[in-house]
Each structure stands twice: as C-alpha cells, then as structure tokens.
Amino acid sequence: MWLVQQLKSHMSVLIWIAQGLLAVMFTMAGILKLTSSKEELAAKVGDWVQSFSPQTLRLIGLLEFLGAIGVVLPMLLGILPVLTVWATVGLCLTMLGAMAVHIQRAEYDKLGMNAVLLLLAVFVAVGRLLLVPVG
C-alpha cells in the first residue's frame, strides 16, 4: 500500500509539471494570437496563418488561452477539477487540428512542437482520468 501511495504521489507531481508546461506554452501562444496582427503573426510563427481569417486566428488564440487556464486553475482552486480533464482534451483537439493544417500545407518541420504538446496533453488527460484521478 505504501508503494502505491508513493507512486501516485510521484505521478501526481509529474502530471502537475506537465500541466504547468502546457499552461505556459498555451498562454504564450494564445496571447500572441490575441494581440498580434495577421502580418506580425505570420512573421513570428509562419505562413500557415494565411490560411485563416484574423477572426479565426483570434478565436484560436482565445481557445488556447482558455485551455491554458483550464489546465491548471480548476485543480489548483479545487473547483470542478474535472474541467482540467476537459481542458486538456480541448488542447489535444487543438493540436490535432494544428497538425492537420501543417500536413495539408506540407509544413512537416512544424509538426514536432505540435506532437510534443499533444503528447503532454494526452498524458495529463489520461493521468487525471486514470492514474491519479481528479476528485
């Protein structure tokens, strides 16, 4: 029993670290999309932004920013912590969409970061659902 508790404790720490990384990355990405013009954004993150209207880019930025908040805040405050799982599922879908855009545009060099963020989000979602379930 002691070993299981220790493993859960260590796993919880790893999941929190992943949640923190996701929150930082998606906060930065979201704020960038919310505050930059389409031209500025294209110069910073690539030509893929030309595939979207400025309104769609703002919506993506808002969803990323809200996802970043949702990955940490519900569990941190102990208010509806299951929202953390839903936020990570939303970020997984966001990354799958981003990867689809990059594949469609043959921008294979941009898939690495999307894949890392997707794996982190899957780890948090599975971790908070099965390994160290939210209370």
C-alpha positions as a LaTeX table, in Angstrom:
\begin{tabular}{lrrr}
\hline
Residue & $x$ (\AA) & $y$ (\AA) & $z$ (\AA) \\
\hline
Met1 & 0.00 & 0.00 & 0.00 \\
Trp2 & 2.84 & 2.39 & 0.86 \\
Leu3 & 4.48 & 1.81 & $-2.52$ \\
Val4 & 1.26 & 2.52 & $-4.40$ \\
Gln5 & 0.84 & 5.80 & $-2.49$ \\
Gln6 & 4.44 & 6.80 & $-3.28$ \\
Leu7 & 3.96 & 6.03 & $-6.97$ \\
Lys8 & 0.73 & 8.04 & $-7.07$ \\
Ser9 & 2.44 & 10.92 & $-5.32$ \\
His10 & 5.32 & 10.95 & $-7.81$ \\
Met11 & 2.93 & 10.58 & $-10.75$ \\
Ser12 & 0.88 & 13.50 & $-9.45$ \\
Val13 & 4.00 & 15.67 & $-9.39$ \\
Leu14 & 4.85 & 14.67 & $-12.98$ \\
Ile15 & 1.31 & 15.46 & $-14.10$ \\
Trp16 & 1.44 & 18.87 & $-12.39$ \\
Ile17 & 4.72 & 19.61 & $-14.18$ \\
Ala18 & 3.10 & 18.68 & $-17.50$ \\
Gln19 & 0.09 & 20.86 & $-16.63$ \\
Gly20 & 2.42 & 23.77 & $-15.89$ \\
Leu21 & 4.28 & 23.33 & $-19.17$ \\
Leu22 & 1.02 & 23.20 & $-21.11$ \\
Ala23 & $-0.26$ & 26.29 & $-19.30$ \\
Val24 & 2.89 & 28.29 & $-20.09$ \\
Met25 & 3.05 & 27.24 & $-23.74$ \\
Phe26 & $-0.63$ & 27.79 & $-24.49$ \\
Thr27 & $-0.73$ & 31.07 & $-22.57$ \\
Met28 & 2.11 & 32.38 & $-24.71$ \\
Ala29 & 0.59 & 31.04 & $-27.94$ \\
Gly30 & $-2.86$ & 32.35 & $-27.08$ \\
Ile31 & $-1.70$ & 35.82 & $-26.11$ \\
Leu32 & 0.43 & 36.03 & $-29.25$ \\
Lys33 & $-2.57$ & 35.22 & $-31.45$ \\
Leu34 & $-4.84$ & 37.57 & $-29.48$ \\
Thr35 & $-2.50$ & 40.57 & $-29.60$ \\
Ser36 & $-0.69$ & 40.31 & $-32.96$ \\
Ser37 & $-1.87$ & 41.35 & $-36.38$ \\
Lys38 & $-2.04$ & 38.67 & $-39.04$ \\
Glu39 & 1.15 & 40.03 & $-40.63$ \\
Glu40 & 3.04 & 40.09 & $-37.32$ \\
Leu41 & 1.83 & 36.61 & $-36.54$ \\
Ala42 & 2.93 & 35.30 & $-39.94$ \\
Ala43 & 6.41 & 36.75 & $-39.37$ \\
Lys44 & 6.65 & 35.07 & $-35.95$ \\
Val45 & 5.03 & 31.67 & $-36.47$ \\
Gly46 & 4.91 & 31.08 & $-40.22$ \\
Asp47 & 2.81 & 31.35 & $-43.33$ \\
Trp48 & 0.16 & 28.93 & $-42.11$ \\
Val49 & $-1.69$ & 31.94 & $-40.67$ \\
Gln50 & $-2.53$ & 32.97 & $-44.25$ \\
Ser51 & $-4.99$ & 30.05 & $-44.32$ \\
Phe52 & $-7.16$ & 31.74 & $-41.68$ \\
Ser53 & $-9.05$ & 34.98 & $-41.25$ \\
Pro54 & $-7.96$ & 37.37 & $-38.48$ \\
Gln55 & $-11.14$ & 36.47 & $-36.57$ \\
Thr56 & $-10.36$ & 32.76 & $-36.75$ \\
Leu57 & $-6.81$ & 33.40 & $-35.53$ \\
Arg58 & $-8.22$ & 35.37 & $-32.58$ \\
Leu59 & $-10.64$ & 32.54 & $-31.82$ \\
Ile60 & $-7.79$ & 30.02 & $-31.88$ \\
Gly61 & $-5.82$ & 32.30 & $-29.55$ \\
Leu62 & $-8.77$ & 32.64 & $-27.18$ \\
Leu63 & $-9.29$ & 28.87 & $-27.09$ \\
Glu64 & $-5.59$ & 28.31 & $-26.42$ \\
Phe65 & $-5.59$ & 30.90 & $-23.63$ \\
Leu66 & $-8.74$ & 29.48 & $-22.03$ \\
Gly67 & $-7.29$ & 25.97 & $-22.35$ \\
Ala68 & $-4.14$ & 27.13 & $-20.56$ \\
Ile69 & $-6.23$ & 28.47 & $-17.70$ \\
Gly70 & $-8.40$ & 25.35 & $-17.62$ \\
Val71 & $-5.42$ & 23.01 & $-17.42$ \\
Val72 & $-4.35$ & 24.46 & $-14.07$ \\
Leu73 & $-6.94$ & 26.64 & $-12.36$ \\
Pro74 & $-9.79$ & 24.18 & $-11.61$ \\
Met75 & $-7.46$ & 21.75 & $-9.84$ \\
Leu76 & $-5.49$ & 24.49 & $-8.16$ \\
Leu77 & $-8.65$ & 26.02 & $-6.69$ \\
Gly78 & $-10.39$ & 22.68 & $-6.12$ \\
Ile79 & $-13.45$ & 23.93 & $-8.01$ \\
Leu80 & $-14.78$ & 21.46 & $-10.56$ \\
Pro81 & $-11.37$ & 19.83 & $-11.09$ \\
Val82 & $-12.85$ & 17.63 & $-13.84$ \\
Leu83 & $-12.65$ & 20.77 & $-16.01$ \\
Thr84 & $-8.90$ & 20.17 & $-16.11$ \\
Val85 & $-9.52$ & 16.94 & $-18.00$ \\
Trp86 & $-11.89$ & 18.68 & $-20.41$ \\
Ala87 & $-9.39$ & 21.49 & $-20.97$ \\
Thr88 & $-6.65$ & 19.00 & $-21.84$ \\
Val89 & $-8.98$ & 17.18 & $-24.21$ \\
Gly90 & $-9.67$ & 20.53 & $-25.87$ \\
Leu91 & $-5.94$ & 21.19 & $-26.19$ \\
Cys92 & $-5.49$ & 17.72 & $-27.71$ \\
Leu93 & $-8.09$ & 18.58 & $-30.34$ \\
Thr94 & $-6.39$ & 21.93 & $-30.94$ \\
Met95 & $-3.06$ & 20.21 & $-31.56$ \\
Leu96 & $-4.64$ & 17.62 & $-33.85$ \\
Gly97 & $-6.14$ & 20.48 & $-35.85$ \\
Ala98 & $-2.81$ & 22.29 & $-35.96$ \\
Met99 & $-1.08$ & 19.13 & $-37.15$ \\
Ala100 & $-3.71$ & 18.63 & $-39.86$ \\
Val101 & $-3.10$ & 22.18 & $-41.13$ \\
His102 & 0.66 & 21.66 & $-41.22$ \\
Ile103 & 0.32 & 18.31 & $-43.00$ \\
Gln104 & $-2.09$ & 19.81 & $-45.53$ \\
Arg105 & 0.39 & 22.62 & $-46.19$ \\
Ala106 & 3.35 & 20.17 & $-46.29$ \\
Glu107 & 4.97 & 22.01 & $-43.34$ \\
Tyr108 & 6.36 & 18.87 & $-41.80$ \\
Asp109 & 9.07 & 20.75 & $-39.93$ \\
Lys110 & 6.38 & 22.36 & $-37.75$ \\
Leu111 & 4.90 & 19.05 & $-36.54$ \\
Gly112 & 7.47 & 18.42 & $-33.80$ \\
Met113 & 6.25 & 21.00 & $-31.30$ \\
Asn114 & 2.62 & 20.12 & $-32.03$ \\
Ala115 & 3.40 & 16.46 & $-31.34$ \\
Val116 & 5.16 & 17.27 & $-28.05$ \\
Leu117 & 2.25 & 19.43 & $-26.87$ \\
Leu118 & $-0.24$ & 16.77 & $-27.97$ \\
Leu119 & 1.62 & 14.07 & $-26.02$ \\
Leu120 & 1.79 & 16.29 & $-22.92$ \\
Ala121 & $-1.93$ & 16.98 & $-23.14$ \\
Val122 & $-2.74$ & 13.27 & $-23.60$ \\
Phe123 & $-0.51$ & 12.45 & $-20.62$ \\
Val124 & $-2.36$ & 14.97 & $-18.43$ \\
Ala125 & $-5.80$ & 13.82 & $-19.60$ \\
Val126 & $-5.03$ & 10.14 & $-19.05$ \\
Gly127 & $-3.19$ & 10.89 & $-15.83$ \\
Arg128 & $-6.06$ & 12.89 & $-14.37$ \\
Leu129 & $-8.66$ & 10.39 & $-15.55$ \\
Leu130 & $-6.98$ & 7.10 & $-14.70$ \\
Leu131 & $-3.60$ & 7.33 & $-12.96$ \\
Val132 & $-4.30$ & 9.99 & $-10.34$ \\
Pro133 & $-7.99$ & 10.73 & $-10.82$ \\
Val134 & $-9.36$ & 14.18 & $-10.08$ \\
Gly135 & $-11.51$ & 14.26 & $-7.01$ \\
\hline
\end{tabular}
